[in-house]
Amino acid sequence: MYEQSCKLIYDMISQRLVYRRKHLGLRYADIHPDANMLCAIAHNRRHPKKNLYLLPERALWPESHGEGISQIAKHLGFNSDNELIWGNYYEQQAYSGELFKALLADSLVSDDQTIANEVYAILEEYIPFGQSRFYADFCANYRGEIPIEYLIKETDRTEYLSDYDFYKNTAIARLYGKIQCEFAAAFNSFHSAKSDTLKLDKALGQFFKTEVLPLIRSTITDDSIGTDVKTIMLRNQERVSKIENQSLRWYPELWGHEPEAELWRQNIAIPVFKAAQEYVCALAQIQKENEPPVHPLHKEWQPEMSLLTYTAQPDSKA
């Protein structure tokens, strides 16, 4: 559960600790009496009974080993336990987008299928991803009588299927761009109240469900261009999958003069299917032309950022 998000946090804790130790020229024994445990944290090694959540629970540290995590944070020059775990202001700004991406990726494989389905639906509002998901499903499950190559050009199928992950990541980055400030505020409230990694996976899952999901849900409005795309494409799929005598519904005046199946294919089903595809592509172009560019969510965090000290900028109006 929320494994990618946890891994991101654990990796940064380990790298942050290693960088600070080397920068200060310290040995593990200089930082904490339990050098073996500290070494395990530094190498991001988690043991089910000792440090399942990387940083051991306070109860697992012997009294003779001091204040546990707080002692580590103090000796490495962190301002708090929280800063050791979540980083300083500059670090959080740098990894915010990457964390958002990891949270959404985790939500899509969540045990809660309702959440996964809703997140997919929100991401599909980005029309190229909606098309890519439709084509992936259509090509895998289509059982209609019309050969699929008559409906979708091979080049289109290849593009949308091979670029599925690209479109998904672009959809996530697009979504992040819409709620970046709100997400940062929500995350700040979350981590400010959590100065340990105990049950981090469940905590991040709850954070996504109660804070992040409502934020991304708010991006879908009545005038969102991509909201009807999936419905259009699914209706198209249903249409071409119908048995051939359904063609009479298109031309009721032909009752008693049943048209040939091939006539229905060539004159109705295929042109209508392709017309809908062209309409969706036109909507995608309109969406692209009326939205700001989407910036990919690249990894920007570096462990040396842990040495930066945040100084609030003076109010320009003062």
N, C-alpha and C positions, 0 to 999 in steps of 0.2 A: 504493500500500500504506500503510495507516494514515494517510491524508491528513488526515482531520478532526483526529486527535490531534496530528499535526505542526503543522497550522495553528493550533491552540489554543496550543501552546507558542511558535511563532514570533510570533504576535500579541502575546502577553504580553511576550516579549523586547523587541519593538519599542516597545510602549507604556511598558514599564518604563524603557527607555533615554531615550525622549523626555521622560517625566515627570521623571526625575532631572536631565536636562540643564537643563530649564526651571527646576526648583526651585533648582538651584545657580547659575543664571544664566551658564551656560557656552556657548561657541560649539563647533561640532564640532571646529574646529582646536585648541581648548583641551584636547580630550579625547584626540585621536590625530592624527598627521600625515596619515593617509589619510582626509581629511574626506569624500571622495566615497564611499568604502566605508562609512564610518560613517553617512552620509546614506542609503545604500541599506538598511542594517540598520534604521535608524529608520523608514523607510517600508515596511519588510517587502518589499523587492524582492530577489528571488533570481535570480542569473545562473548558468546551467549551468556556466560555466567559472571563475567568480570566487567565488561564494558559494552554491552549490547548496543548502546546508543553513543558509542565512542567515548564520551566523557562519563566516567563512572558516577553512579548515584552517590550522594554524600554519605549514605549509610555504609557503602562498601569501602570507604577509606578508613583504615585504622586510625584511632585517635592520635597515635604516635606520629602519624603522617601529616599532622598539621591540619590546615583548613581546606585541603583538597584543591578543587578548581580555583578557589579564590587565591590560594597561595601561588598557584601557577600563574594566574593572571597578574598578580602583584610582582612576582619576580621577573616576569617578561615585560613589565612596564605598561600593561594595559590599564586603562582607567577603571575597568570593572569586569566582572565575569561576562556580562552581556557583550562587551566589546571583543572579548576573546572569541565568543561564539558567533556573533553576528557582524563583527567588524565595525569600523567607524563610519561616519557620515559619507565620506568619499567612496569607501568600499561598497556601501549599500547602494549608492547611486550607480556604481559601475556594474553591479551584478543584478540589479533590480529586474531588468528585462530578461536575463537568463533564468532567473528564478521564476518569473511569470511563465516563461516558455516551459520550464520543467513541471510546474504545477498543472498547466493545461495538458501536457503530455501524459502526466500521471492520471489526471481525471478521465482521460479517454480510455484508459484500461482499468478504471476503478471497478471495485466489486459492486458498486451502486450503478446499475445499468441505466437508471433514470437520469443520473447526473451525466454519464457518458453520452447518452442520446441527446440531452439538451445542449451540451457543449458542442457536439458535432453539428447540431442544427444552427447554433450561433455562428460557428466557423463557416458554415456553408453559405452564409449571407455574402461572403466574399465569393463572387460568382465563379471564377476559375476553379476554386476548390470545390464548390458545389457541383460543377460539371465533372471534375475529376472523380469525385466520389460516385457520382451517378454512373459514369462510364465504367468504372471498376466493377460496380455491382451489376450493371446491365450486361457487360461482356461475360461475367462469370455465371449469371443466372438466366440469361435470355433463352427462352425455349420456343419462340415464335416460328411461324412457317417461313417468314421472309428471311433470306440469308442476311446475316448481320452486316456483311460488306456492302449490301445495297443501302443500308441505313446510315452507317457511320464509316467514313473514309478511313482506310488503314492508317494514314498519316495522323489523323485526329486521334484515333484510338491509341496509337503509339505515344503521341505527345502527352495526352492526359494521364495515361497509365504510368509512363516512365517518369513524369514530373510530379507524381502524386505527393511525395514528401516535400518537394519545393513549394507547391501550392499550399499545402497544409502549414508549413512554416511561415509562408507569407501571410496567410490568414491570421495566424497567431500574432505575428509582428504588427499587422494592421490593427488588430484588436488592442494590442498593448498601446499603440500610439493614441488610441482614443481615450484610454483611461489611465495613462501613465501617472499622472499626479495623484489621482484618487487611489491607485494601487499603492503608491509610495506611502501615502498617509495611513492606509489600512495596515500595511506591513509594519510601519513604525509603531503603531499601537500594539500590534501582535507581539513583536519581538521585545518591546519595552517591558512587557509583562511576563516574559519567559527567559529567565537567566540560567537555564539548563537545557540539556538535550533529552531529558527523560520522555520516553514515548513520543519522540519527535515526529514519527510518521503519522500518528493519530492527530497530533496537534496541527500539523500542516494540512491534513485532510479536513479537519474541522475549520481551519482558517479559510481554506478554499470554499467550503460549502457555505459558510455563514458570511464571509466578507467578499471573496473574489467573485463567486458565481453571481451574486446580485449586481455587482459592478458590470460584468460582461453582459448580463441579461439586459441591463439598461441601455446598451448600445443599439438594440433592435427597436426600431420605431415603426409607426404605421407607414411612413414614407420611405423606408429602407428599400432600395432598388432590388436587392437580391432575395427578398423574403419569399417571392412567388416562384422563383426559378425551380426549386425542387418539385413543387406541385405540377408545374408545366411539364417537366421532364418525366415525372412518374406517370402522368396522364398519357403522355406520348408512348411510354413503355407499355402501358395497359392496352392502348389502342392497337398497336401493331401485334400484340400477343393474342388478340381476339380471333376466334375462328372465322373463317372466310364468309360465312353467310351473314355475319354481322354487317356486312357492307350494305345490306338493304336499309339499315338505319340511316345511312347517308343519303340514299336515294329512295325514299318511300314510294315515289311514283313508279318505281320499277318492280313493285310487288307482282309476282306472277311472271316476271321477266328476269329471273335471277342472273345478274351479271357474272361473267367468268371470274374465277378467282384471280387470274393474272391481271385482269382489267382493274380489279379492286386494288391489287398491290401497286400497279404502276400509276394509276390515276388518282388514288386516294391516300392509301396508307403511307407510301414512301414520300410523296410530295408534302403531306401534312407533317410527317416526322421531321423532314429536312427544314421545312418552314419554321417549325418550332425551334430547331437548333439555331437557325439564323437569327431568330428573334432573341434567344438567350445570348448569343454572341454580341448582338447589338446592345443589349442591356449591359453586358460586361464592359463594352467600350465606353458607354455613357458613365458607368460607375468609375472607370479608370480616369476619365477626363475631368470628373468633378470631385475627385478626392486628392489630397496631398500624396506625394510619393511615399511608398512604404519602405522603411529602412530596416534591413535584416537585423535580427538580434544576435550580434556576435559577442563572443566572450571578451569583456573589457577589463575584468578584474585581474589584478596582479597582487601577489603577496606583499610587495614593497609598499603598497598603498596603506598597509597597516601602520606605517610610521607617520602618516600624514595627520596633522592636527587641524580640526575644523575650527575656523574662526568665522563667526556670523558676520555677514556684511552689514555695514551701517545702513540705516533707513535713508534712502536718497531724498526723502521728503523732509527729513528732520532739519 
